[in-house]
């Protein structure tokens, strides 16, 4: 699962919709893994990759991750 996250991170930083879709699929699969459910970055990428793909095909974001920068510190 962590390899899927790493691959998704690379595809997420591409410049085309096809790669964003791949990133979204890989990141979502990684985020669903029990071992990574508490990993903030993995969970964020699952949402961010989906939003980036949606925006790239002219559809609205679901998680509002693309137009702002935010980090939560606990």
PyMOL Python script that loads the backbone (N, CA, C, O; Angstrom):
from pymol import cmd

cmd.read_pdbstr("""\
ATOM      1  N   UNK A   1       0.805  -1.221   0.000  1.00  0.00           N
ATOM      2  CA  UNK A   1       0.000   0.000   0.000  1.00  0.00           C
ATOM      3  C   UNK A   1       0.844   1.281   0.000  1.00  0.00           C
ATOM      4  O   UNK A   1       0.474   2.267  -0.637  1.00  0.00           O
ATOM      5  N   UNK A   2       1.966   1.266   0.707  1.00  0.00           N
ATOM      6  CA  UNK A   2       2.789   2.477   0.729  1.00  0.00           C
ATOM      7  C   UNK A   2       3.419   2.728  -0.637  1.00  0.00           C
ATOM      8  O   UNK A   2       3.672   3.877  -1.001  1.00  0.00           O
ATOM      9  N   UNK A   3       3.674   1.668  -1.394  1.00  0.00           N
ATOM     10  CA  UNK A   3       4.195   1.843  -2.755  1.00  0.00           C
ATOM     11  C   UNK A   3       3.148   2.497  -3.651  1.00  0.00           C
ATOM     12  O   UNK A   3       3.483   3.317  -4.507  1.00  0.00           O
ATOM     13  N   UNK A   4       1.885   2.136  -3.454  1.00  0.00           N
ATOM     14  CA  UNK A   4       0.810   2.785  -4.214  1.00  0.00           C
ATOM     15  C   UNK A   4       0.753   4.274  -3.876  1.00  0.00           C
ATOM     16  O   UNK A   4       0.567   5.110  -4.761  1.00  0.00           O
ATOM     17  N   UNK A   5       0.912   4.598  -2.603  1.00  0.00           N
ATOM     18  CA  UNK A   5       0.946   6.010  -2.194  1.00  0.00           C
ATOM     19  C   UNK A   5       2.091   6.740  -2.886  1.00  0.00           C
ATOM     20  O   UNK A   5       1.895   7.825  -3.435  1.00  0.00           O
ATOM     21  N   UNK A   6       3.282   6.154  -2.862  1.00  0.00           N
ATOM     22  CA  UNK A   6       4.445   6.806  -3.486  1.00  0.00           C
ATOM     23  C   UNK A   6       4.234   6.992  -4.986  1.00  0.00           C
ATOM     24  O   UNK A   6       4.562   8.046  -5.531  1.00  0.00           O
ATOM     25  N   UNK A   7       3.698   5.992  -5.646  1.00  0.00           N
ATOM     26  CA  UNK A   7       3.419   6.113  -7.085  1.00  0.00           C
ATOM     27  C   UNK A   7       2.359   7.183  -7.332  1.00  0.00           C
ATOM     28  O   UNK A   7       2.475   7.972  -8.270  1.00  0.00           O
ATOM     29  N   UNK A   8       1.338   7.207  -6.500  1.00  0.00           N
ATOM     30  CA  UNK A   8       0.279   8.210  -6.643  1.00  0.00           C
ATOM     31  C   UNK A   8       0.846   9.615  -6.488  1.00  0.00           C
ATOM     32  O   UNK A   8       0.449  10.532  -7.206  1.00  0.00           O
ATOM     33  N   UNK A   9       1.762   9.780  -5.564  1.00  0.00           N
ATOM     34  CA  UNK A   9       2.373  11.095  -5.337  1.00  0.00           C
ATOM     35  C   UNK A   9       3.073  11.584  -6.606  1.00  0.00           C
ATOM     36  O   UNK A   9       2.990  12.763  -6.948  1.00  0.00           O
ATOM     37  N   UNK A  10       3.750  10.695  -7.286  1.00  0.00           N
ATOM     38  CA  UNK A  10       4.439  11.063  -8.531  1.00  0.00           C
ATOM     39  C   UNK A  10       3.427  11.414  -9.621  1.00  0.00           C
ATOM     40  O   UNK A  10       3.553  12.454 -10.268  1.00  0.00           O
ATOM     41  N   UNK A  11       2.434  10.563  -9.828  1.00  0.00           N
ATOM     42  CA  UNK A  11       1.419  10.838 -10.853  1.00  0.00           C
ATOM     43  C   UNK A  11       0.648  12.120 -10.541  1.00  0.00           C
ATOM     44  O   UNK A  11       0.241  12.841 -11.452  1.00  0.00           O
ATOM     45  N   UNK A  12       0.451  12.398  -9.271  1.00  0.00           N
ATOM     46  CA  UNK A  12      -0.281  13.599  -8.849  1.00  0.00           C
ATOM     47  C   UNK A  12       0.420  14.884  -9.290  1.00  0.00           C
ATOM     48  O   UNK A  12      -0.226  15.917  -9.467  1.00  0.00           O
ATOM     49  N   UNK A  13       1.722  14.821  -9.463  1.00  0.00           N
ATOM     50  CA  UNK A  13       2.487  16.003  -9.854  1.00  0.00           C
ATOM     51  C   UNK A  13       2.779  16.051 -11.350  1.00  0.00           C
ATOM     52  O   UNK A  13       3.741  16.687 -11.781  1.00  0.00           O
ATOM     53  N   UNK A  14       1.970  15.397 -12.118  1.00  0.00           N
ATOM     54  CA  UNK A  14       2.062  15.431 -13.572  1.00  0.00           C
ATOM     55  C   UNK A  14       1.374  16.699 -14.083  1.00  0.00           C
ATOM     56  O   UNK A  14       1.132  17.641 -13.328  1.00  0.00           O
ATOM     57  N   UNK A  15       1.072  16.700 -15.360  1.00  0.00           N
ATOM     58  CA  UNK A  15       0.363  17.853 -15.919  1.00  0.00           C
ATOM     59  C   UNK A  15      -0.759  17.423 -16.861  1.00  0.00           C
ATOM     60  O   UNK A  15      -1.112  18.153 -17.787  1.00  0.00           O
ATOM     61  N   UNK A  16      -1.325  16.222 -16.620  1.00  0.00           N
ATOM     62  CA  UNK A  16      -2.418  15.800 -17.496  1.00  0.00           C
ATOM     63  C   UNK A  16      -3.442  14.955 -16.752  1.00  0.00           C
ATOM     64  O   UNK A  16      -3.131  14.306 -15.754  1.00  0.00           O
ATOM     65  N   UNK A  17      -4.650  14.978 -17.252  1.00  0.00           N
ATOM     66  CA  UNK A  17      -5.783  14.310 -16.609  1.00  0.00           C
ATOM     67  C   UNK A  17      -5.593  12.807 -16.467  1.00  0.00           C
ATOM     68  O   UNK A  17      -5.991  12.218 -15.462  1.00  0.00           O
ATOM     69  N   UNK A  18      -4.992  12.195 -17.463  1.00  0.00           N
ATOM     70  CA  UNK A  18      -4.789  10.737 -17.421  1.00  0.00           C
ATOM     71  C   UNK A  18      -3.958  10.348 -16.197  1.00  0.00           C
ATOM     72  O   UNK A  18      -4.299   9.404 -15.483  1.00  0.00           O
ATOM     73  N   UNK A  19      -2.880  11.072 -15.962  1.00  0.00           N
ATOM     74  CA  UNK A  19      -2.035  10.785 -14.806  1.00  0.00           C
ATOM     75  C   UNK A  19      -2.745  11.120 -13.498  1.00  0.00           C
ATOM     76  O   UNK A  19      -2.571  10.411 -12.506  1.00  0.00           O
ATOM     77  N   UNK A  20      -3.537  12.182 -13.480  1.00  0.00           N
ATOM     78  CA  UNK A  20      -4.290  12.528 -12.275  1.00  0.00           C
ATOM     79  C   UNK A  20      -5.274  11.423 -11.914  1.00  0.00           C
ATOM     80  O   UNK A  20      -5.480  11.126 -10.738  1.00  0.00           O
ATOM     81  N   UNK A  21      -5.879  10.818 -12.928  1.00  0.00           N
ATOM     82  CA  UNK A  21      -6.815   9.721 -12.671  1.00  0.00           C
ATOM     83  C   UNK A  21      -6.079   8.526 -12.070  1.00  0.00           C
ATOM     84  O   UNK A  21      -6.564   7.909 -11.122  1.00  0.00           O
ATOM     85  N   UNK A  22      -4.920   8.204 -12.616  1.00  0.00           N
ATOM     86  CA  UNK A  22      -4.106   7.110 -12.069  1.00  0.00           C
ATOM     87  C   UNK A  22      -3.734   7.426 -10.617  1.00  0.00           C
ATOM     88  O   UNK A  22      -3.825   6.564  -9.743  1.00  0.00           O
ATOM     89  N   UNK A  23      -3.317   8.658 -10.374  1.00  0.00           N
ATOM     90  CA  UNK A  23      -2.964   9.080  -9.012  1.00  0.00           C
ATOM     91  C   UNK A  23      -4.147   8.902  -8.074  1.00  0.00           C
ATOM     92  O   UNK A  23      -3.988   8.428  -6.949  1.00  0.00           O
ATOM     93  N   UNK A  24      -5.314   9.277  -8.531  1.00  0.00           N
ATOM     94  CA  UNK A  24      -6.513   9.165  -7.697  1.00  0.00           C
ATOM     95  C   UNK A  24      -6.812   7.717  -7.339  1.00  0.00           C
ATOM     96  O   UNK A  24      -7.115   7.410  -6.186  1.00  0.00           O
ATOM     97  N   UNK A  25      -6.729   6.835  -8.312  1.00  0.00           N
ATOM     98  CA  UNK A  25      -6.995   5.408  -8.062  1.00  0.00           C
ATOM     99  C   UNK A  25      -5.967   4.836  -7.080  1.00  0.00           C
ATOM    100  O   UNK A  25      -6.336   4.180  -6.106  1.00  0.00           O
ATOM    101  N   UNK A  26      -4.700   5.083  -7.333  1.00  0.00           N
ATOM    102  CA  UNK A  26      -3.650   4.548  -6.464  1.00  0.00           C
ATOM    103  C   UNK A  26      -3.742   5.121  -5.051  1.00  0.00           C
ATOM    104  O   UNK A  26      -3.633   4.383  -4.072  1.00  0.00           O
ATOM    105  N   UNK A  27      -3.940   6.421  -4.946  1.00  0.00           N
ATOM    106  CA  UNK A  27      -4.005   7.067  -3.634  1.00  0.00           C
ATOM    107  C   UNK A  27      -5.224   6.598  -2.846  1.00  0.00           C
ATOM    108  O   UNK A  27      -5.145   6.406  -1.632  1.00  0.00           O
ATOM    109  N   UNK A  28      -6.332   6.417  -3.524  1.00  0.00           N
ATOM    110  CA  UNK A  28      -7.540   5.941  -2.846  1.00  0.00           C
ATOM    111  C   UNK A  28      -7.346   4.523  -2.338  1.00  0.00           C
ATOM    112  O   UNK A  28      -7.768   4.196  -1.229  1.00  0.00           O
ATOM    113  N   UNK A  29      -6.720   3.688  -3.132  1.00  0.00           N
ATOM    114  CA  UNK A  29      -6.436   2.317  -2.690  1.00  0.00           C
ATOM    115  C   UNK A  29      -5.511   2.325  -1.475  1.00  0.00           C
ATOM    116  O   UNK A  29      -5.736   1.580  -0.521  1.00  0.00           O
ATOM    117  N   UNK A  30      -4.486   3.152  -1.503  1.00  0.00           N
ATOM    118  CA  UNK A  30      -3.563   3.238  -0.363  1.00  0.00           C
ATOM    119  C   UNK A  30      -4.287   3.744   0.885  1.00  0.00           C
ATOM    120  O   UNK A  30      -4.070   3.235   1.985  1.00  0.00           O
ATOM    121  N   UNK A  31      -5.146   4.745   0.709  1.00  0.00           N
ATOM    122  CA  UNK A  31      -5.850   5.338   1.847  1.00  0.00           C
ATOM    123  C   UNK A  31      -6.824   4.362   2.500  1.00  0.00           C
ATOM    124  O   UNK A  31      -7.130   4.494   3.685  1.00  0.00           O
ATOM    125  N   UNK A  32      -7.308   3.395   1.748  1.00  0.00           N
ATOM    126  CA  UNK A  32      -8.246   2.416   2.295  1.00  0.00           C
ATOM    127  C   UNK A  32      -7.557   1.320   3.103  1.00  0.00           C
ATOM    128  O   UNK A  32      -8.217   0.578   3.831  1.00  0.00           O
ATOM    129  N   UNK A  33      -6.247   1.215   2.982  1.00  0.00           N
ATOM    130  CA  UNK A  33      -5.511   0.181   3.693  1.00  0.00           C
ATOM    131  C   UNK A  33      -5.531   0.447   5.201  1.00  0.00           C
ATOM    132  O   UNK A  33      -5.298   1.572   5.644  1.00  0.00           O
ATOM    133  N   UNK A  34      -5.805  -0.574   5.961  1.00  0.00           N
ATOM    134  CA  UNK A  34      -5.922  -0.454   7.417  1.00  0.00           C
ATOM    135  C   UNK A  34      -4.669   0.148   8.055  1.00  0.00           C
ATOM    136  O   UNK A  34      -4.771   0.952   8.981  1.00  0.00           O
ATOM    137  N   UNK A  35      -3.496  -0.233   7.569  1.00  0.00           N
ATOM    138  CA  UNK A  35      -2.240   0.263   8.138  1.00  0.00           C
ATOM    139  C   UNK A  35      -2.031   1.759   7.899  1.00  0.00           C
ATOM    140  O   UNK A  35      -1.266   2.402   8.618  1.00  0.00           O
ATOM    141  N   UNK A  36      -2.708   2.311   6.893  1.00  0.00           N
ATOM    142  CA  UNK A  36      -2.487   3.720   6.533  1.00  0.00           C
ATOM    143  C   UNK A  36      -3.676   4.621   6.861  1.00  0.00           C
ATOM    144  O   UNK A  36      -3.670   5.800   6.508  1.00  0.00           O
ATOM    145  N   UNK A  37      -4.685   4.087   7.525  1.00  0.00           N
ATOM    146  CA  UNK A  37      -5.892   4.863   7.822  1.00  0.00           C
ATOM    147  C   UNK A  37      -5.624   6.065   8.719  1.00  0.00           C
ATOM    148  O   UNK A  37      -6.362   7.049   8.661  1.00  0.00           O
ATOM    149  N   UNK A  38      -4.601   6.005   9.533  1.00  0.00           N
ATOM    150  CA  UNK A  38      -4.279   7.105  10.450  1.00  0.00           C
ATOM    151  C   UNK A  38      -3.177   8.021   9.904  1.00  0.00           C
ATOM    152  O   UNK A  38      -2.784   8.979  10.570  1.00  0.00           O
ATOM    153  N   UNK A  39      -2.691   7.740   8.725  1.00  0.00           N
ATOM    154  CA  UNK A  39      -1.618   8.543   8.131  1.00  0.00           C
ATOM    155  C   UNK A  39      -2.229   9.745   7.418  1.00  0.00           C
ATOM    156  O   UNK A  39      -2.878   9.602   6.381  1.00  0.00           O
ATOM    157  N   UNK A  40      -2.015  10.926   7.986  1.00  0.00           N
ATOM    158  CA  UNK A  40      -2.629  12.146   7.466  1.00  0.00           C
ATOM    159  C   UNK A  40      -2.259  12.396   6.006  1.00  0.00           C
ATOM    160  O   UNK A  40      -3.132  12.726   5.204  1.00  0.00           O
ATOM    161  N   UNK A  41      -1.003  12.248   5.651  1.00  0.00           N
ATOM    162  CA  UNK A  41      -0.555  12.554   4.290  1.00  0.00           C
ATOM    163  C   UNK A  41      -1.171  11.592   3.278  1.00  0.00           C
ATOM    164  O   UNK A  41      -1.570  12.001   2.188  1.00  0.00           O
ATOM    165  N   UNK A  42      -1.244  10.326   3.642  1.00  0.00           N
ATOM    166  CA  UNK A  42      -1.863   9.343   2.743  1.00  0.00           C
ATOM    167  C   UNK A  42      -3.334   9.680   2.537  1.00  0.00           C
ATOM    168  O   UNK A  42      -3.830   9.653   1.411  1.00  0.00           O
ATOM    169  N   UNK A  43      -4.026   9.994   3.618  1.00  0.00           N
ATOM    170  CA  UNK A  43      -5.447  10.333   3.519  1.00  0.00           C
ATOM    171  C   UNK A  43      -5.649  11.618   2.708  1.00  0.00           C
ATOM    172  O   UNK A  43      -6.572  11.711   1.899  1.00  0.00           O
ATOM    173  N   UNK A  44      -4.780  12.603   2.933  1.00  0.00           N
ATOM    174  CA  UNK A  44      -4.884  13.861   2.186  1.00  0.00           C
ATOM    175  C   UNK A  44      -4.671  13.622   0.692  1.00  0.00           C
ATOM    176  O   UNK A  44      -5.415  14.158  -0.129  1.00  0.00           O
ATOM    177  N   UNK A  45      -3.673  12.829   0.332  1.00  0.00           N
ATOM    178  CA  UNK A  45      -3.397  12.606  -1.083  1.00  0.00           C
ATOM    179  C   UNK A  45      -4.566  11.902  -1.765  1.00  0.00           C
ATOM    180  O   UNK A  45      -4.867  12.189  -2.924  1.00  0.00           O
ATOM    181  N   UNK A  46      -5.216  11.000  -1.074  1.00  0.00           N
ATOM    182  CA  UNK A  46      -6.387  10.352  -1.652  1.00  0.00           C
ATOM    183  C   UNK A  46      -7.437  11.367  -2.073  1.00  0.00           C
ATOM    184  O   UNK A  46      -8.061  11.231  -3.126  1.00  0.00           O
ATOM    185  N   UNK A  47      -7.625  12.373  -1.251  1.00  0.00           N
ATOM    186  CA  UNK A  47      -8.600  13.431  -1.555  1.00  0.00           C
ATOM    187  C   UNK A  47      -8.060  14.412  -2.581  1.00  0.00           C
ATOM    188  O   UNK A  47      -8.768  14.788  -3.515  1.00  0.00           O
ATOM    189  N   UNK A  48      -6.813  14.828  -2.415  1.00  0.00           N
ATOM    190  CA  UNK A  48      -6.231  15.822  -3.312  1.00  0.00           C
ATOM    191  C   UNK A  48      -6.101  15.313  -4.744  1.00  0.00           C
ATOM    192  O   UNK A  48      -6.346  16.055  -5.695  1.00  0.00           O
ATOM    193  N   UNK A  49      -5.720  14.056  -4.895  1.00  0.00           N
ATOM    194  CA  UNK A  49      -5.577  13.483  -6.241  1.00  0.00           C
ATOM    195  C   UNK A  49      -6.935  13.415  -6.932  1.00  0.00           C
ATOM    196  O   UNK A  49      -7.042  13.685  -8.129  1.00  0.00           O
ATOM    197  N   UNK A  50      -7.964  13.055  -6.182  1.00  0.00           N
ATOM    198  CA  UNK A  50      -9.313  13.014  -6.753  1.00  0.00           C
ATOM    199  C   UNK A  50      -9.744  14.419  -7.188  1.00  0.00           C
ATOM    200  O   UNK A  50     -10.241  14.604  -8.299  1.00  0.00           O
ATOM    201  N   UNK A  51      -9.550  15.405  -6.309  1.00  0.00           N
ATOM    202  CA  UNK A  51      -9.932  16.779  -6.645  1.00  0.00           C
ATOM    203  C   UNK A  51      -9.159  17.303  -7.856  1.00  0.00           C
ATOM    204  O   UNK A  51      -9.731  17.967  -8.721  1.00  0.00           O
ATOM    205  N   UNK A  52      -7.876  17.007  -7.915  1.00  0.00           N
ATOM    206  CA  UNK A  52      -7.075  17.481  -9.045  1.00  0.00           C
ATOM    207  C   UNK A  52      -7.576  16.866 -10.352  1.00  0.00           C
ATOM    208  O   UNK A  52      -7.663  17.548 -11.373  1.00  0.00           O
ATOM    209  N   UNK A  53      -7.900  15.582 -10.312  1.00  0.00           N
ATOM    210  CA  UNK A  53      -8.447  14.935 -11.502  1.00  0.00           C
ATOM    211  C   UNK A  53      -9.770  15.585 -11.905  1.00  0.00           C
ATOM    212  O   UNK A  53      -9.973  15.896 -13.079  1.00  0.00           O
ATOM    213  N   UNK A  54     -10.659  15.790 -10.957  1.00  0.00           N
ATOM    214  CA  UNK A  54     -11.961  16.377 -11.268  1.00  0.00           C
ATOM    215  C   UNK A  54     -11.803  17.772 -11.885  1.00  0.00           C
ATOM    216  O   UNK A  54     -12.450  18.087 -12.884  1.00  0.00           O
ATOM    217  N   UNK A  55     -10.959  18.590 -11.300  1.00  0.00           N
ATOM    218  CA  UNK A  55     -10.740  19.932 -11.857  1.00  0.00           C
ATOM    219  C   UNK A  55     -10.152  19.859 -13.261  1.00  0.00           C
ATOM    220  O   UNK A  55     -10.479  20.682 -14.116  1.00  0.00           O
ATOM    221  N   UNK A  56      -9.294  18.886 -13.498  1.00  0.00           N
ATOM    222  CA  UNK A  56      -8.641  18.781 -14.807  1.00  0.00           C
ATOM    223  C   UNK A  56      -9.615  18.402 -15.915  1.00  0.00           C
ATOM    224  O   UNK A  56      -9.348  18.656 -17.090  1.00  0.00           O
ATOM    225  N   UNK A  57     -10.745  17.795 -15.550  1.00  0.00           N
ATOM    226  CA  UNK A  57     -11.748  17.443 -16.552  1.00  0.00           C
ATOM    227  C   UNK A  57     -12.950  18.387 -16.500  1.00  0.00           C
ATOM    228  O   UNK A  57     -14.003  18.108 -17.074  1.00  0.00           O
ATOM    229  N   UNK A  58     -12.769  19.510 -15.798  1.00  0.00           N
ATOM    230  CA  UNK A  58     -13.794  20.548 -15.783  1.00  0.00           C
ATOM    231  C   UNK A  58     -14.950  20.310 -14.829  1.00  0.00           C
ATOM    232  O   UNK A  58     -16.026  20.883 -15.000  1.00  0.00           O
ATOM    233  N   UNK A  59     -14.740  19.475 -13.831  1.00  0.00           N
ATOM    234  CA  UNK A  59     -15.787  19.200 -12.850  1.00  0.00           C
ATOM    235  C   UNK A  59     -15.389  19.783 -11.498  1.00  0.00           C
ATOM    236  O   UNK A  59     -14.210  20.041 -11.257  1.00  0.00           O
ATOM    237  N   UNK A  60     -16.364  19.992 -10.615  1.00  0.00           N
ATOM    238  CA  UNK A  60     -16.044  20.601  -9.315  1.00  0.00           C
ATOM    239  C   UNK A  60     -15.307  19.641  -8.374  1.00  0.00           C
ATOM    240  O   UNK A  60     -15.433  18.420  -8.467  1.00  0.00           O
ATOM    241  N   UNK A  61     -14.553  20.229  -7.487  1.00  0.00           N
ATOM    242  CA  UNK A  61     -13.867  19.460  -6.449  1.00  0.00           C
ATOM    243  C   UNK A  61     -14.885  18.895  -5.459  1.00  0.00           C
ATOM    244  O   UNK A  61     -15.982  19.431  -5.301  1.00  0.00           O
ATOM    245  N   UNK A  62     -14.512  17.833  -4.814  1.00  0.00           N
ATOM    246  CA  UNK A  62     -15.348  17.268  -3.755  1.00  0.00           C
ATOM    247  C   UNK A  62     -14.823  17.668  -2.377  1.00  0.00           C
ATOM    248  O   UNK A  62     -15.606  17.907  -1.458  1.00  0.00           O
ATOM    249  N   UNK A  63     -13.504  17.739  -2.234  1.00  0.00           N
ATOM    250  CA  UNK A  63     -12.884  17.955  -0.928  1.00  0.00           C
ATOM    251  C   UNK A  63     -12.254  19.345  -0.759  1.00  0.00           C
ATOM    252  O   UNK A  63     -11.726  19.650   0.310  1.00  0.00           O
ATOM    253  N   UNK A  64     -12.302  20.178  -1.785  1.00  0.00           N
ATOM    254  CA  UNK A  64     -11.726  21.535  -1.744  1.00  0.00           C
ATOM    255  C   UNK A  64     -10.253  21.533  -1.345  1.00  0.00           C
ATOM    256  O   UNK A  64      -9.851  22.255  -0.433  1.00  0.00           O
ATOM    257  N   UNK A  65      -9.470  20.735  -2.017  1.00  0.00           N
ATOM    258  CA  UNK A  65      -8.039  20.646  -1.705  1.00  0.00           C
ATOM    259  C   UNK A  65      -7.155  21.422  -2.682  1.00  0.00           C
ATOM    260  O   UNK A  65      -5.960  21.572  -2.428  1.00  0.00           O
ATOM    261  N   UNK A  66      -7.699  21.911  -3.773  1.00  0.00           N
ATOM    262  CA  UNK A  66      -6.856  22.473  -4.823  1.00  0.00           C
ATOM    263  C   UNK A  66      -6.729  23.992  -4.819  1.00  0.00           C
ATOM    264  O   UNK A  66      -5.825  24.531  -5.456  1.00  0.00           O
ATOM    265  N   UNK A  67      -7.595  24.675  -4.133  1.00  0.00           N
ATOM    266  CA  UNK A  67      -7.550  26.135  -4.186  1.00  0.00           C
ATOM    267  C   UNK A  67      -7.030  26.773  -2.909  1.00  0.00           C
ATOM    268  O   UNK A  67      -7.058  27.996  -2.766  1.00  0.00           O
ATOM    269  N   UNK A  68      -6.564  25.962  -1.996  1.00  0.00           N
ATOM    270  CA  UNK A  68      -6.028  26.512  -0.753  1.00  0.00           C
ATOM    271  C   UNK A  68      -4.962  25.588  -0.213  1.00  0.00           C
ATOM    272  O   UNK A  68      -4.861  24.423  -0.599  1.00  0.00           O
ATOM    273  N   UNK A  69      -4.179  26.129   0.677  1.00  0.00           N
ATOM    274  CA  UNK A  69      -3.128  25.343   1.325  1.00  0.00           C
ATOM    275  C   UNK A  69      -3.425  25.319   2.823  1.00  0.00           C
ATOM    276  O   UNK A  69      -3.604  26.372   3.436  1.00  0.00           O
ATOM    277  N   UNK A  70      -3.477  24.144   3.405  1.00  0.00           N
ATOM    278  CA  UNK A  70      -3.716  24.061   4.841  1.00  0.00           C
ATOM    279  C   UNK A  70      -3.016  22.844   5.419  1.00  0.00           C
ATOM    280  O   UNK A  70      -2.928  21.787   4.795  1.00  0.00           O
ATOM    281  N   UNK A  71      -2.526  23.030   6.623  1.00  0.00           N
ATOM    282  CA  UNK A  71      -1.906  21.939   7.358  1.00  0.00           C
ATOM    283  C   UNK A  71      -2.457  21.982   8.781  1.00  0.00           C
ATOM    284  O   UNK A  71      -2.512  23.045   9.400  1.00  0.00           O
ATOM    285  N   UNK A  72      -2.855  20.847   9.286  1.00  0.00           N
ATOM    286  CA  UNK A  72      -3.310  20.749  10.662  1.00  0.00           C
ATOM    287  C   UNK A  72      -2.202  20.182  11.513  1.00  0.00           C
ATOM    288  O   UNK A  72      -1.623  19.143  11.195  1.00  0.00           O
ATOM    289  N   UNK A  73      -1.913  20.872  12.594  1.00  0.00           N
ATOM    290  CA  UNK A  73      -0.941  20.370  13.568  1.00  0.00           C
ATOM    291  C   UNK A  73      -1.677  20.037  14.841  1.00  0.00           C
ATOM    292  O   UNK A  73      -2.445  20.847  15.358  1.00  0.00           O
ATOM    293  N   UNK A  74      -1.443  18.859  15.338  1.00  0.00           N
ATOM    294  CA  UNK A  74      -2.119  18.443  16.575  1.00  0.00           C
ATOM    295  C   UNK A  74      -1.124  18.338  17.699  1.00  0.00           C
ATOM    296  O   UNK A  74      -1.495  18.002  18.823  1.00  0.00           O
TER     297      UNK A  74
END
""", "prot")
cmd.dss("prot")
cmd.show_as("cartoon", "prot")
cmd.util.cbc("prot")
cmd.orient("prot")
